[in-house]
Amino acid sequence: MTDTAPHTAPHTAPHTAPPRVTSGWRLALRSFAQNRLAVIGVGIIVLLALFCFAGPHLYVTEQIAVDPVSSLLPPDAVHPLGTDAQGFDVLGRIMLGGQASLQIGLFAALIATAFGTLYGTVAGLAGGIVDGIMMRVVDTLLSIPFLFVVLIAATQFSSSVLSLSLILGAFSWLAPARLVRAEVLSLRSRGFVAAATVMGATKPRIIARHLIPNALGVVIVNITFQVADAIIAVSLLGFLGFGLNYPDVEWGTQLSDGVSHLFEGAWWLIYPVGGCLVLIVMAFNFVGDALRDSIDVRLRRR
């Protein structure tokens, strides 16, 4: 007897594509872009950078030769933000001062973060007595008032963008060192560090290829806060009279010069430059907070 039933193909399960995996950094970038304050902060930084560095090419003013005849003129069509006691156009002066403030803030933050990252990585990886000694050095330096040391150092060197960047960077690496050291202490117990050690990797290679790249999240977040702190510090130095020397200027020196004329009604010497200083520091703090939250998301996903 033959089987006359129709032949049916065996049932096969439908093919399902594997779930798409989103990289940690892409997840962090997505979280950062969804933060409104972060977007506002980035926008403020970009606009102020364009204002300070591209503005002088569009709005050309004399910022070297003193003009006593045009001293303390209120805002008008010729000088949108008036003039200062030396006759300089205040709008052009703010652009020039912003260049120095942003440059010093960025350079000082890079110097402090680079040295602090290396110092903290070495201390965290070494552990034991070496780590204890290195961290006691950090604790000792942290106990010394930051402003006191910076003021002494600033009086010993001629004030310039490079010298102020080096001075602020040389005394700002302590906080990054402690942050990176704490991150390295958690990373050195991970399997990839043990595997690299078993395979014969030297400590410099482990630091350069494994620890620092995996601690980049903490480093990037710290840079933004370091820039804001350095801008505040250089402005404070300028306000106290230890800022850049003529004809160079930064926002702190402008504030210091404007205070003496504030009671004369020259408000344009204080509020515009003070507003720029508040905006740039606030923007970097917005970005830093958003980056910290985004990195936490990346770490949770990882």
C-alpha positions as CSV (number, residue, x, y, z in Angstrom):
1,M,0.0,0.0,0.0
2,T,1.4,3.3,-1.0
3,D,1.2,6.5,1.0
4,T,-1.0,9.0,-1.0
5,A,-0.8,11.8,1.6
6,P,0.8,15.0,0.3
7,H,4.4,15.5,1.2
8,T,4.9,18.4,3.6
9,A,8.1,20.1,4.3
10,P,9.5,19.9,7.8
11,H,8.6,22.9,10.0
12,T,11.5,25.3,10.4
13,A,11.8,28.0,13.0
14,P,11.8,31.5,11.5
15,H,15.2,33.2,11.2
16,T,15.7,36.0,13.6
17,A,18.5,38.5,13.3
18,P,20.7,38.9,16.4
19,P,20.0,42.0,18.5
20,R,22.0,45.0,17.5
21,V,24.6,45.9,20.0
22,T,25.3,49.6,20.6
23,S,28.8,50.5,21.5
24,G,29.4,52.2,24.9
25,W,30.7,55.4,23.5
26,R,27.8,55.7,21.0
27,L,25.5,55.2,23.9
28,A,27.3,57.9,25.9
29,L,27.1,60.3,22.9
30,R,23.4,59.6,22.6
31,S,22.8,60.3,26.3
32,F,24.9,63.5,26.0
33,A,22.9,64.8,23.0
34,Q,19.6,64.2,24.9
35,N,20.7,66.5,27.7
36,R,19.4,70.0,27.0
37,L,21.8,71.7,29.4
38,A,24.7,70.0,27.6
39,V,23.5,71.2,24.2
40,I,23.1,74.7,25.6
41,G,26.6,74.5,27.1
42,V,28.2,73.4,23.9
43,G,26.4,76.1,22.0
44,I,27.6,78.8,24.4
45,I,31.2,77.6,24.2
46,V,31.1,77.5,20.4
47,L,29.5,81.0,20.2
48,L,31.9,82.6,22.7
49,A,34.9,80.9,20.9
50,L,33.8,82.3,17.6
51,F,33.1,85.7,19.2
52,C,36.6,85.9,20.7
53,F,38.7,84.4,17.9
54,A,36.7,85.3,14.7
55,G,35.1,88.5,16.0
56,P,38.3,90.7,15.9
57,H,38.6,89.9,12.1
58,L,35.0,91.2,11.6
59,Y,35.0,94.0,14.2
60,V,38.5,95.6,13.9
61,T,39.5,98.0,16.8
62,E,42.6,99.6,18.1
63,Q,43.8,97.7,21.2
64,I,47.4,99.0,21.5
65,A,47.6,102.7,21.2
66,V,45.9,104.6,24.1
67,D,43.3,107.3,23.2
68,P,42.7,109.5,26.2
69,V,40.3,111.7,24.2
70,S,37.9,108.7,23.9
71,S,38.1,107.7,27.6
72,L,35.0,106.3,29.3
73,L,32.6,107.0,26.4
74,P,29.2,105.3,27.0
75,P,27.8,102.9,24.4
76,D,26.9,104.4,21.1
77,A,26.8,103.6,17.4
78,V,30.6,103.8,17.1
79,H,31.4,101.9,20.3
80,P,28.5,99.4,21.0
81,L,29.8,98.8,24.5
82,G,31.5,102.1,25.1
83,T,35.2,102.6,25.9
84,D,37.4,102.1,29.0
85,A,39.6,104.5,30.9
86,Q,42.4,104.2,28.2
87,G,40.0,104.8,25.3
88,F,40.0,101.2,24.2
89,D,36.8,99.9,22.6
90,V,35.3,97.6,25.3
91,L,33.7,95.2,22.8
92,G,37.1,94.7,21.1
93,R,38.7,94.5,24.5
94,I,36.4,91.7,25.6
95,M,37.2,89.7,22.4
96,L,41.0,90.1,23.1
97,G,40.6,89.2,26.7
98,G,38.5,86.2,25.9
99,Q,41.2,84.8,23.6
100,A,43.7,84.9,26.5
101,S,41.3,83.5,29.1
102,L,40.2,80.6,26.9
103,Q,43.8,79.8,25.8
104,I,45.0,79.8,29.4
105,G,42.1,77.8,30.6
106,L,42.5,75.2,27.9
107,F,46.3,74.9,28.2
108,A,46.3,74.8,32.0
109,A,43.6,72.1,31.9
110,L,45.5,70.0,29.4
111,I,48.8,70.3,31.4
112,A,47.1,69.4,34.7
113,T,45.1,66.5,33.3
114,A,48.1,65.0,31.4
115,F,50.4,65.0,34.4
116,G,47.7,64.1,36.9
117,T,46.5,61.2,34.7
118,L,50.1,59.8,34.4
119,Y,50.7,60.3,38.1
120,G,47.5,58.7,39.2
121,T,47.9,55.8,36.9
122,V,51.3,55.0,38.1
123,A,50.2,55.2,41.8
124,G,47.1,53.1,41.2
125,L,49.0,50.4,39.3
126,A,52.0,50.3,41.7
127,G,50.0,50.0,44.9
128,G,51.5,49.3,48.2
129,I,54.2,51.5,49.6
130,V,54.7,53.4,46.4
131,D,51.0,54.3,46.1
132,G,51.0,55.3,49.8
133,I,54.0,57.6,49.4
134,M,52.7,59.2,46.1
135,M,49.3,59.9,47.6
136,R,50.8,61.4,50.7
137,V,52.6,63.8,48.5
138,V,49.3,64.7,46.9
139,D,47.6,65.1,50.3
140,T,50.4,67.4,51.5
141,L,50.2,69.6,48.4
142,L,46.4,69.8,48.7
143,S,46.8,71.1,52.2
144,I,48.6,74.2,50.9
145,P,46.2,77.0,49.8
146,F,46.0,77.0,46.0
147,L,45.7,80.7,45.6
148,F,48.6,81.5,48.0
149,V,51.0,79.3,46.0
150,V,49.8,80.5,42.6
151,L,50.2,84.1,43.7
152,I,53.7,83.5,44.8
153,A,54.6,81.7,41.6
154,A,52.9,84.4,39.5
155,T,55.1,87.2,41.1
156,Q,58.3,85.3,40.2
157,F,57.6,85.1,36.4
158,S,56.6,87.5,33.7
159,S,52.9,87.2,33.1
160,S,52.1,85.7,29.7
161,V,49.7,83.2,28.3
162,L,52.3,80.4,28.5
163,S,53.6,81.3,31.9
164,L,50.2,81.5,33.5
165,S,49.1,78.3,31.8
166,L,52.2,76.5,33.2
167,I,51.7,78.0,36.7
168,L,48.0,77.0,36.9
169,G,48.6,73.6,35.3
170,A,51.5,72.9,37.7
171,F,49.3,73.3,40.8
172,S,46.0,71.9,39.4
173,W,47.0,68.3,38.7
174,L,46.3,67.0,42.2
175,A,42.6,66.5,41.7
176,P,42.9,64.6,38.4
177,A,45.6,62.4,40.0
178,R,43.3,61.3,42.8
179,L,40.4,60.7,40.4
180,V,42.4,58.7,37.9
181,R,44.1,56.7,40.7
182,A,40.7,55.7,42.0
183,E,39.6,54.6,38.5
184,V,42.9,52.6,38.0
185,L,42.4,50.8,41.4
186,S,39.1,49.4,40.0
187,L,40.6,48.6,36.6
188,R,43.7,46.8,37.7
189,S,41.6,44.0,39.1
190,R,39.9,43.4,35.7
191,G,40.6,40.3,33.7
192,F,42.2,42.1,30.8
193,V,44.9,43.6,33.0
194,A,45.7,40.1,34.5
195,A,45.8,38.6,31.0
196,A,48.2,41.3,29.8
197,T,50.4,40.7,32.8
198,V,50.4,36.9,32.2
199,M,51.4,37.5,28.6
200,G,54.4,39.4,29.7
201,A,53.3,43.0,29.1
202,T,55.5,45.5,30.9
203,K,53.9,48.1,33.3
204,P,54.5,51.0,30.9
205,R,52.7,49.0,28.2
206,I,49.8,48.2,30.5
207,I,49.5,51.8,31.5
208,A,49.6,53.1,27.9
209,R,47.5,50.4,26.2
210,H,45.0,49.3,28.8
211,L,44.7,51.5,31.9
212,I,44.7,55.1,30.4
213,P,42.4,54.2,27.5
214,N,39.9,52.7,29.8
215,A,40.1,55.6,32.2
216,L,39.5,58.1,29.4
217,G,35.9,58.7,30.5
218,V,37.1,60.1,33.9
219,V,39.8,62.1,32.1
220,I,37.5,63.7,29.6
221,V,35.0,64.7,32.2
222,N,37.8,66.2,34.4
223,I,39.1,68.3,31.5
224,T,35.9,70.3,31.3
225,F,35.9,71.1,35.0
226,Q,39.6,71.9,34.8
227,V,39.0,74.5,32.0
228,A,36.3,76.2,34.1
229,D,38.5,76.2,37.2
230,A,41.5,77.6,35.3
231,I,39.4,80.4,33.7
232,I,38.2,81.4,37.2
233,A,41.7,81.2,38.6
234,V,43.3,83.3,35.9
235,S,40.4,85.8,36.2
236,L,41.1,86.0,39.9
237,L,44.8,86.6,39.4
238,G,43.9,89.4,36.9
239,F,41.5,90.9,39.3
240,L,44.1,91.0,42.0
241,G,46.6,92.6,39.7
242,F,48.7,89.6,38.7
243,G,47.3,89.0,35.3
244,L,48.7,89.6,31.8
245,N,50.7,92.8,31.2
246,Y,49.8,95.5,28.8
247,P,49.0,95.3,25.8
248,D,47.7,91.8,26.6
249,V,44.6,91.5,28.7
250,E,42.2,88.9,30.1
251,W,38.8,89.1,31.6
252,G,40.0,89.4,35.2
253,T,42.1,92.4,34.5
254,Q,39.2,94.0,32.7
255,L,37.0,93.5,35.7
256,S,39.7,94.9,38.0
257,D,40.0,98.1,35.8
258,G,36.2,98.5,35.6
259,V,35.6,98.3,39.4
260,S,37.3,101.6,40.0
261,H,35.0,103.3,37.6
262,L,31.8,101.5,38.6
263,F,30.7,104.3,41.0
264,E,31.1,106.8,38.1
265,G,28.3,105.0,36.3
266,A,30.5,103.2,33.8
267,W,28.5,100.0,34.0
268,W,29.6,98.9,30.6
269,L,33.1,98.1,32.0
270,I,31.7,95.4,34.4
271,Y,28.5,93.8,33.2
272,P,29.5,92.7,29.6
273,V,32.8,91.1,30.6
274,G,31.3,89.7,33.8
275,G,28.5,88.2,31.8
276,C,30.9,86.5,29.4
277,L,32.9,85.1,32.3
278,V,29.8,83.7,34.0
279,L,28.5,82.2,30.7
280,I,31.7,80.4,29.8
281,V,32.2,78.9,33.3
282,M,28.5,77.9,33.5
283,A,28.8,76.3,30.0
284,F,31.8,74.2,30.8
285,N,30.1,73.0,34.0
286,F,27.0,72.1,32.1
287,V,29.1,70.1,29.6
288,G,31.1,68.4,32.4
289,D,27.9,67.4,34.3
290,A,26.4,65.9,31.2
291,L,29.6,64.1,30.3
292,R,29.7,62.6,33.8
293,D,26.2,61.3,33.5
294,S,26.8,60.0,30.0
295,I,30.0,58.2,31.0
296,D,28.0,56.6,33.9
297,V,25.5,55.3,31.3
298,R,28.4,53.8,29.3
299,L,29.9,52.2,32.3
300,R,26.5,50.6,33.3
301,R,26.1,49.3,29.7
302,R,29.7,48.0,29.7
